[in-house]
């Protein structure tokens, strides 16, 4: 098609005839094409929809779902704008909690409310006002699609009528009264609240790491699969689980090890039906006399779900799978010498006679020397029992239907990077050279950098699941998931090494250090950020890189805004384990028609606490950028698409009016 600003002539019509003929099947005459142009022009002038950026969920489903329900405080901001002068703070909190958790909050209210009809009447009027506010930036068609089928007509009537209109007031009030008298108030309130939640966020961006230590990654994935408008830029933990689902045994071992490290068996067993009985049996038989002191699960101080016996079993399983992991990784390192990871084969450096670890002529003290399954003469050989266990675990991951469904959802909605409205999104890092130039990375004998590198990696990840991928390419793609997890030149890792063995077994903490890649040291440089943005073709007066992955240590004076505003780091800090590191519960980012707002969160207690007492995630908002004029749809990527469609329809009108393409006869009923 010709560019939107190209003058329309018979020549441009002929050049675009094939597309215009297809378009004429939908818009078959001058009237229908004109109507659609009017509709699209109107949409261009609506306020820009609200984008919501979150990162590093790490399986903390309750905190994530609460953030989703309150749109990082956007709903409370709306409610306060509407009712701030007519309602007390406590009443605003109660209304907001009802919007977040309608069914469960109603149970508490009904148990204590003396005049339920009066409550329903007041609350329905309040919710309709909020719903009118959040729906005002969308077309009726888009709002209609967000409405629940059973109440769609009634909600639409209420949204577009005013209770203050004298002519319509009896009509409006009668609808409310009838909802109450027919016993539909609870269901209608829940429906309204869900519509408010959905319309408060136009597009949800997740910058990686849904999986990891929290207990509910599968619950987050269930939520997202039913959510609708979201995208994800895959993180290192997501890639690890995707690799495990593809059958990469190194990824499977790492997934199990991390889950056991944090006592998170719920995601494995309840979420995905992974059978851990063979691992438990093997661990008890092999490490029954081993205290496994350094493999106890990292649990919250107030944890009451794991008794002493369970903790000991988890420690034994944790150690068992760790040793198996080191053996499996050594085999993959030998299989893929081009990855230059031979220095990660560390079992061979254990001096079993002297009970020390020896590397480069230096001895290091070991805090655990009990390795009943490691043969000093052949340290990476799996015992027959370990081989049998690996086979069973492999099978369990491969046959999990729920895991397959969730990985497919990640592919459908995800990529290694995303570009939205002049914002470049990726999870962790961009491989760079010391001078800040983009680093070329080898991928199956070819070298790529920047956008092409991310694209090629994304295509490779998909090829591991495609039936038409040649066998050798598919085998490499499945193996590559592990390299993405811990390879030095992986954009999802980008460190000198993953010091898992050292942290477990060596007392010298200097061996635990993982040197970060140049991106992490150069990303505060505005010129470096501009170079990356240029390489990805990101344009616009206000363009940004938005990352997650690295917790922002607020208590050490770090800030999420870097490179003179060109970079925003919004590690969500959802994992409780990070709260002591960061001093807060992380950040989310909201981008609405007025500009960017960064929301800093305090730790979330629980949904039950929020419902019962009206507590919320305590947040403070930092304005990053505000524009003097509200952004319209015209100013967004969607606006560019619509302008292109308008140009095509304008060409079609020209073709109709000049007889180049004939209008199609309308079908009679």
C-alpha positions in Angstrom: 0.0 0.0 0.0 1.1 3.6 -0.6 2.1 5.6 2.4 -0.7 7.5 4.3 0.5 10.9 3.1 0.8 9.9 -0.5 -1.6 11.8 -2.9 -4.3 9.5 -4.2 -4.2 9.2 -8.0 -5.5 6.5 -10.5 -1.9 5.2 -10.5 -1.8 4.7 -6.7 -5.2 3.0 -7.0 -4.0 0.6 -9.6 -0.9 -0.2 -7.6 -3.0 -0.9 -4.5 -5.9 -2.6 -6.4 -5.4 -6.1 -4.9 -5.7 -4.8 -1.3 -8.6 -2.5 -2.2 -10.5 -5.3 -3.8 -10.2 -7.3 -0.6 -11.2 -4.3 1.4 -14.3 -3.8 -0.7 -15.6 -7.2 0.4 -16.0 -5.7 3.9 -16.9 -2.1 2.9 -18.9 -2.7 -0.2 -20.1 0.8 -1.0 -19.4 4.5 -0.5 -21.7 4.7 2.5 -20.1 1.9 4.5 -16.5 3.1 3.7 -17.4 6.7 4.7 -19.0 5.5 7.9 -15.9 3.6 8.9 -13.7 6.6 8.2 -15.8 8.7 10.4 -15.6 6.1 13.2 -11.8 5.8 12.9 -11.3 9.5 12.9 -13.4 9.8 16.1 -11.3 7.0 17.8 -8.1 8.9 16.9 -9.3 11.8 19.1 -10.1 9.7 22.2 -7.6 9.9 25.1 -4.8 7.3 25.0 -5.6 4.1 26.9 -3.7 3.4 30.2 -0.7 1.1 29.9 0.4 -0.8 33.0 4.0 -2.2 33.3 4.9 -4.8 35.8 8.0 -7.0 36.2 9.5 -9.9 38.2 6.3 -11.4 39.6 8.3 -14.5 40.9 5.2 -16.5 41.6 3.7 -14.1 44.1 0.2 -14.5 42.8 -1.7 -12.6 45.6 0.4 -9.4 45.3 0.2 -9.6 41.5 -3.5 -10.1 41.4 -4.0 -7.3 43.8 -1.9 -4.9 41.7 -4.0 -6.0 38.7 -7.2 -5.4 40.5 -6.3 -2.0 41.7 -4.3 -1.0 38.6 -1.4 0.1 40.7 -3.6 2.6 42.5 -5.2 3.9 39.4 -8.7 2.9 40.5 -8.3 4.5 43.9 -7.1 7.7 42.2 -10.3 7.7 40.1 -12.5 7.0 43.1 -10.9 9.8 45.0 -11.3 12.2 42.1 -15.0 11.4 41.9 -15.9 11.2 45.6 -13.0 13.0 47.4 -15.2 15.8 48.6 -18.3 13.7 49.4 -16.9 10.6 51.0 -14.5 10.1 54.0 -11.2 8.3 53.5 -12.5 5.1 55.2 -15.5 5.0 52.9 -13.3 5.4 49.8 -11.1 2.5 51.0 -14.2 0.4 51.6 -15.5 1.1 48.1 -12.1 0.4 46.5 -11.9 -2.9 48.3 -15.3 -3.8 47.0 -14.2 -3.0 43.5 -11.1 -5.2 43.9 -12.8 -8.2 45.6 -16.5 -7.8 45.1 -17.8 -11.3 46.0 -15.6 -11.8 49.1 -16.1 -8.2 50.3 -19.9 -8.5 50.0 -19.8 -11.5 52.4 -18.4 -9.3 55.1 -20.7 -6.4 54.4 -23.9 -8.6 54.4 -22.9 -10.0 57.8 -22.9 -6.6 59.4 -25.1 -4.4 57.3 -28.6 -3.6 58.9 -30.2 -2.0 55.8 -29.0 -4.0 52.8 -31.3 -2.4 50.3 -30.1 1.0 51.2 -26.5 -0.2 50.9 -27.2 -1.7 47.4 -28.9 1.5 46.2 -26.0 3.8 47.3 -23.3 1.4 46.2 -24.8 0.8 42.7 -25.0 4.5 42.1 -21.4 4.9 43.2 -20.1 2.0 41.0 -21.9 3.3 38.0 -20.2 6.7 38.4 -16.8 5.0 38.6 -17.5 2.8 35.6 -18.6 5.8 33.6 -15.3 7.5 34.4 -13.0 4.6 33.5 -15.0 3.8 30.3 -15.0 7.4 29.0 -11.8 7.0 27.0 -13.1 4.1 25.0 -15.6 3.7 22.2 -19.0 2.2 23.0 -18.0 -0.8 20.9 -14.9 -1.5 23.0 -16.8 -1.0 26.3 -19.5 -3.4 25.0 -17.0 -6.1 24.4 -15.8 -5.8 28.1 -19.3 -6.3 29.5 -20.5 -9.6 30.9 -23.1 -11.0 28.5 -25.8 -11.5 31.2 -25.8 -7.8 32.2 -24.4 -6.1 29.0 -27.6 -4.3 28.0 -28.4 -3.0 31.4 -24.9 -1.8 32.2 -24.7 -0.1 28.8 -27.9 1.7 29.5 -26.7 2.9 32.9 -23.3 4.0 31.5 -24.8 6.3 28.9 -27.6 7.8 31.0 -27.3 10.3 33.8 -29.2 10.0 37.1 -29.1 13.8 37.2 -31.1 14.2 33.9 -34.6 15.1 35.0 -36.2 13.4 32.0 -34.3 10.1 32.6 -34.0 10.1 36.4 -37.1 7.9 37.0 -35.9 5.5 34.3 -32.4 5.3 35.8 -33.6 4.9 39.4 -36.1 2.2 38.4 -33.4 0.1 36.8 -31.5 0.2 40.1 -34.5 -0.6 42.1 -35.4 -3.6 39.9 -31.9 -5.0 40.1 -32.3 -5.0 43.9 -35.9 -6.3 44.1 -35.1 -9.2 41.7 -32.2 -10.4 43.9 -29.6 -9.6 41.3 -27.7 -6.9 43.3 -24.7 -9.1 44.3 -24.2 -10.5 40.8 -24.6 -7.0 39.3 -22.2 -5.4 41.7 -19.6 -8.1 40.9 -20.1 -7.6 37.2 -19.7 -3.8 37.5 -16.5 -4.2 39.6 -15.0 -6.6 37.1 -15.7 -4.1 34.3 -14.1 -1.3 36.2 -11.0 -3.5 36.8 -10.8 -4.4 33.1 -11.3 -0.9 31.7 -8.8 0.7 34.2 -6.0 -1.0 32.2 -6.0 -0.9 28.4 -2.8 -2.9 27.9 -0.8 -4.9 30.5 3.0 -5.3 29.9 4.9 -7.9 31.8 8.6 -7.6 31.7 9.4 -11.2 32.5 9.9 -13.6 35.3 6.4 -14.9 36.1 8.1 -18.0 37.6 10.5 -18.6 40.4 10.3 -18.8 44.2 6.7 -17.7 45.0 4.0 -20.4 45.4 1.6 -19.3 42.6 3.2 -19.0 39.2 0.5 -21.4 37.8 -2.2 -19.2 39.3 -0.7 -16.1 37.7 -0.6 -17.9 34.3 -4.2 -19.0 34.7 -5.1 -15.4 35.4 -3.2 -14.2 32.3 -4.6 -16.9 30.0 -8.1 -15.5 30.7 -7.0 -11.9 30.8 -6.9 -10.6 27.3 -4.8 -7.6 26.5 -1.3 -8.4 27.7 2.1 -9.0 26.4 5.2 -10.5 28.0 8.9 -10.1 27.4 10.3 -13.4 28.5 12.6 -13.4 31.6 15.3 -15.9 32.6 13.0 -17.8 34.9 10.3 -18.0 32.2 12.9 -19.4 29.8 14.0 -21.9 32.4 10.5 -23.3 32.8 9.9 -23.2 29.0 13.1 -25.2 28.6 11.9 -27.7 31.2 8.6 -28.1 29.4 10.5 -28.7 26.2 12.4 -31.6 27.9 15.8 -30.0 28.7 17.0 -32.0 31.6 19.3 -29.3 32.8 16.4 -26.9 32.9 14.3 -29.5 34.7 17.0 -30.0 37.4 17.3 -26.2 37.9 13.5 -25.7 38.2 13.4 -28.4 40.8 16.4 -27.1 42.7 15.0 -23.6 42.9 11.6 -24.7 43.9 13.1 -26.9 46.7 15.4 -24.1 47.8 12.4 -21.9 48.5 10.1 -24.7 49.8 7.8 -24.1 46.8 6.3 -27.5 46.0 2.8 -26.1 45.4 3.6 -24.9 41.9 5.2 -28.2 40.9 2.7 -30.6 42.5 -0.6 -28.7 42.7 0.0 -26.5 39.7 1.5 -28.8 37.1 1.1 -32.3 38.5 4.9 -33.0 38.7 5.4 -36.3 40.5 8.0 -35.7 43.2 7.7 -39.1 44.9 10.6 -40.7 42.9 12.9 -37.7 43.9 11.8 -37.9 47.5 12.3 -41.7 47.6 15.8 -41.4 46.0 16.8 -38.6 48.4 15.8 -40.4 51.6 17.6 -43.6 50.5 20.8 -41.7 49.3 21.0 -38.9 51.9 19.2 -40.5 54.9 22.3 -40.1 57.1 23.3 -36.7 55.7 22.0 -33.7 57.8 22.1 -31.6 54.5 22.6 -28.6 56.7 23.2 -26.2 53.9 20.2 -27.3 51.8 17.3 -26.4 54.1 14.6 -24.4 52.4 14.6 -20.6 52.6 11.3 -19.9 54.2 9.6 -16.9 55.7 10.3 -16.5 59.4 6.6 -16.9 60.1 6.2 -20.0 58.0 4.0 -22.7 59.7 3.3 -24.9 56.7 6.6 -26.9 56.9 7.2 -29.0 60.0 10.7 -30.2 60.9 10.3 -33.6 59.1 9.1 -31.9 55.9 12.0 -29.4 56.0 14.5 -32.3 56.4 13.0 -34.1 53.4 13.1 -31.0 51.3 16.8 -30.5 52.2 17.6 -34.0 51.2 15.7 -33.6 47.9 17.4 -30.3 47.3 20.9 -31.7 47.7 20.0 -34.7 45.5 18.8 -32.7 42.6 21.7 -30.2 42.9 24.3 -32.9 42.4 22.3 -34.4 39.5 22.1 -30.9 38.0 25.9 -30.5 38.1 26.3 -33.8 36.3 23.7 -33.0 33.7 25.2 -29.6 33.0 28.7 -31.1 32.6 27.3 -33.4 29.9 25.7 -30.5 28.0 28.8 -28.4 28.3 30.8 -31.2 26.6 28.1 -31.5 24.0 28.2 -27.8 23.2 31.9 -26.7 23.4 31.1 -23.6 21.4 29.5 -22.2 24.5 32.9 -22.0 26.2 31.6 -23.1 29.6 34.1 -25.8 30.5 35.0 -23.7 33.6 31.6 -24.6 35.0 32.5 -28.2 35.3 33.5 -28.1 39.0 33.0 -31.6 40.5 36.4 -32.7 39.0 38.2 -30.1 41.2 37.1 -31.7 44.5 40.1 -33.4 46.3 38.2 -36.2 48.1 41.2 -37.3 50.0 42.1 -33.9 51.4 38.5 -32.7 51.5 39.2 -29.5 49.7 38.3 -27.8 46.4 41.4 -27.1 44.3 41.4 -24.6 41.4 44.4 -23.1 39.7 46.7 -24.5 42.4 44.7 -22.9 45.2 42.8 -24.8 47.9 39.4 -23.7 49.1 37.6 -24.9 52.2 34.4 -26.9 51.6 31.5 -26.8 54.0 30.1 -30.1 52.8 32.1 -33.0 51.5 29.5 -35.8 51.5 29.0 -36.9 47.8 27.8 -40.5 47.9 26.8 -40.6 44.2 30.0 -39.0 42.9 32.8 -41.3 41.7 36.1 -39.3 42.0 37.4 -41.2 38.9 34.4 -40.3 36.8 32.6 -37.5 38.7 30.0 -36.6 36.1 28.6 -40.1 35.5 25.1 -40.6 36.7 24.5 -43.6 38.8 21.8 -46.1 37.5 19.4 -44.8 40.2 20.0 -41.2 39.1 19.5 -42.1 35.5 16.2 -43.7 36.3 15.1 -40.7 38.4 16.0 -38.2 35.6 14.0 -40.3 33.1 10.9 -40.2 35.4 11.2 -36.5 36.1 11.6 -35.8 32.4 8.5 -37.7 31.6 6.5 -35.9 34.3 7.4 -32.5 32.9 6.7 -33.5 29.3 3.2 -34.9 30.0 1.9 -32.0 32.0 -1.0 -30.6 30.1 -1.3 -27.5 32.3 2.4 -26.7 31.7 1.9 -27.1 27.9 -1.1 -24.8 28.0 0.8 -22.1 29.9 3.9 -22.3 27.7 1.7 -21.9 24.6 0.2 -18.8 26.3 3.7 -17.4 26.8 4.4 -18.0 23.1 1.1 -16.5 22.0 1.5 -13.3 24.0 5.3 -13.1 24.3 8.6 -12.3 22.7 12.2 -11.5 23.7 11.4 -7.8 23.4 8.6 -5.4 22.6 8.2 -1.9 21.2 5.1 0.0 22.3 4.5 3.7 21.9 8.2 4.6 21.8 9.1 2.3 24.7 11.6 -0.6 24.2 10.8 -3.4 26.6 13.1 -6.3 27.5 13.6 -8.2 30.7 17.3 -8.1 31.6 20.2 -7.0 29.5 21.6 -6.0 26.1 25.0 -7.6 25.3 27.5 -4.7 24.9 31.2 -4.2 24.4 33.3 -2.1 26.8 32.9 1.0 24.7 29.0 0.8 24.8 28.7 -0.5 21.3 26.4 -3.5 20.7 28.2 -6.8 21.1 27.9 -9.5 18.4 26.9 -12.9 19.8 27.4 -16.2 18.1 24.3 -18.2 17.4 24.9 -21.5 15.5 27.9 -20.1 13.6 26.3 -16.7 12.7 26.9 -13.5 14.7 24.1 -11.2 15.6 23.6 -8.1 17.8 20.8 -5.9 19.1 17.4 -6.3 17.5 18.5 -9.1 15.2 20.0 -11.1 18.1 16.8 -10.8 20.1 14.7 -11.8 17.1 16.9 -14.8 16.3 16.8 -16.0 19.9 13.0 -15.7 20.0 12.7 -17.7 16.8 15.0 -20.3 18.1 13.0 -20.7 21.3 9.8 -21.2 19.2 11.5 -23.7 17.0 12.1 -26.1 20.0 8.3 -26.6 20.0 7.6 -26.7 16.2 7.1 -30.1 14.6 8.5 -28.9 11.3 11.9 -27.9 12.8 14.7 -30.2 11.5 15.9 -32.6 14.2 19.4 -31.2 14.7 18.0 -27.6 14.9 15.4 -28.7 17.3 17.9 -30.5 19.5 20.1 -27.3 19.6 17.1 -25.1 20.4 16.1 -27.3 23.3 19.7 -27.2 24.6 19.9 -23.5 24.1 17.2 -22.8 26.8 19.8 -23.8 29.4 22.3 -21.4 27.9 19.7 -18.6 28.0 19.5 -19.3 31.8 23.2 -19.1 32.6 25.3 -18.5 29.5 27.7 -15.6 29.6 26.4 -13.9 26.4 22.7 -14.6 27.1 20.6 -11.4 27.2 18.7 -13.0 30.0 21.8 -13.5 32.1 24.9 -11.6 30.9 27.2 -12.4 33.8 30.6 -14.1 33.9 29.2 -17.2 35.6 26.4 -18.6 37.6 28.1 -19.5 40.9 25.6 -22.1 42.1 28.2 -24.7 43.1 30.4 -22.1 44.8 27.5 -20.7 46.9 26.5 -24.2 48.1 29.9 -25.7 48.8 32.7 -23.1 49.2 33.2 -21.0 52.3 35.3 -18.3 50.5 32.7 -15.7 49.4 35.1 -14.2 46.8 34.3 -17.3 44.7 30.6 -16.5 44.8 31.0 -13.3 42.9 29.3 -13.1 39.4 30.7 -10.3 37.3 27.9 -8.5 35.5 28.1 -7.6 31.7 28.8 -4.1 30.4 25.1 -3.2 30.1 24.7 -3.2 33.8 27.6 -0.7 34.3 26.9 1.4 31.2 23.1 1.7 31.3 23.2 5.0 33.2 24.8 6.6 30.2 22.2 8.4 28.0 24.3 8.0 24.9 24.4 4.2 25.4 20.6 4.1 25.8 20.2 6.2 22.7 22.4 3.8 20.8 20.3 0.8 21.8 17.0 2.7 21.0 18.4 3.6 17.6 19.4 0.0 16.9 15.9 -1.2 17.6 14.3 1.6 15.5 12.6 3.2 18.4 11.6 6.8 17.6 9.8 9.6 19.3 10.7 12.7 21.3 10.1 10.8 24.5 11.5 7.3 24.1 12.6 5.0 26.8 14.1 1.6 27.7 12.1 -0.2 30.3 13.7 -3.2 32.1 13.1 -5.5 35.1 15.4 -8.2 36.4 17.6 -6.3 38.8 16.0 -5.2 42.2 16.4 -1.5 42.8 18.1 -1.0 46.2 16.1 1.9 47.4 17.5 1.7 50.9 21.0 2.2 49.3 19.9 5.3 47.4 19.4 3.7 44.0 16.7 5.1 41.8 14.6 3.3 39.1 15.0 6.4 36.8 18.4 6.3 35.0 20.2 7.8 32.0 18.5 11.2 32.4 15.1 9.6 32.1 15.9 7.3 29.1 15.9 4.1 31.2 13.4 2.9 33.8 14.1 -0.2 35.9 10.9 -1.5 37.4 11.7 -4.8 39.1 8.4 -5.4 40.8 10.0 -6.7 44.0 7.1 -9.1 44.4 9.2 -11.8 45.9 9.3 -11.4 49.7 12.9 -12.5 49.7 13.9 -9.3 48.0 12.2 -6.9 50.5 15.2 -6.8 52.8 17.4 -6.1 49.8 15.3 -3.3 48.3 13.7 -1.9 51.4 10.4 -1.8 49.5 8.1 -4.1 47.5 9.3 -2.8 44.2 7.8 -0.6 41.5 5.2 -0.6 38.8 4.8 1.9 36.0 1.6 3.5 34.7 1.5 5.3 31.4 -1.8 7.1 30.8 -2.9 10.0 28.6 -1.2 12.6 30.9 2.2 10.8 31.0 4.2 8.4 33.1 3.8 7.7 36.7 6.1 5.5 38.7 4.4 3.7 41.6 6.5 2.6 44.6 4.9 -0.1 46.7 5.2 -1.3 50.3 4.9 -5.0 51.0 1.5 -6.6 50.6 0.1 -8.6 53.5 -2.7 -10.7 52.0 -5.9 -10.4 50.0 -7.8 -11.5 53.1 -6.4 -8.6 55.1 -7.3 -6.2 52.3 -10.9 -7.5 52.2 -11.5 -7.7 55.9 -9.9 -4.3 56.9 -9.9 -2.3 53.7 -6.1 -2.2 53.7 -4.3 -1.8 50.4 -0.8 -1.9 49.0 0.7 1.3 50.4 2.0 3.2 47.4 3.6 6.5 46.6 3.6 7.9 43.1 6.4 9.7 41.4 5.6 11.6 38.3 8.2 10.7 35.7 7.0 12.7 32.7 3.8 14.7 32.3 2.8 16.2 29.0 1.1 19.6 28.7 -1.6 18.1 26.6 -3.4 14.8 26.9 -2.1 12.2 24.6 -4.7 11.0 22.1 -5.0 7.7 20.3 -3.7 9.6 17.3 -0.3 9.9 19.1 0.1 6.1 19.7 1.1 3.1 17.7 -2.5 2.2 17.4 -3.1 5.7 15.9 -0.6 5.0 13.2 -2.4 1.8 12.3 -5.7 3.6 12.2 -4.3 6.4 10.0 -3.1 3.7 7.6 -6.6 2.2 7.6 -8.1 5.6 7.0 -5.8 6.1 4.0 -6.8 2.7 2.6 -10.5 3.5 3.0 -10.0 6.9 1.4 -8.4 5.2 -1.6 -11.4 2.9 -1.7 -13.7 5.8 -1.7 -11.8 7.4 -4.6 -11.9 4.1 -6.5 -15.7 3.8 -6.0 -16.4 7.4 -7.0 -14.2 7.2 -10.1 -15.6 3.8 -11.2 -12.2 2.1 -10.9 -13.7 -0.4 -8.5 -17.5 -1.1 -8.6 -19.6 -0.8 -5.5 -21.1 -4.2 -4.5 -24.8 -4.6 -4.6 -26.3 -4.9 -1.1 -27.9 -8.2 -0.4 -31.6 -8.0 0.3 -32.9 -9.7 3.5 
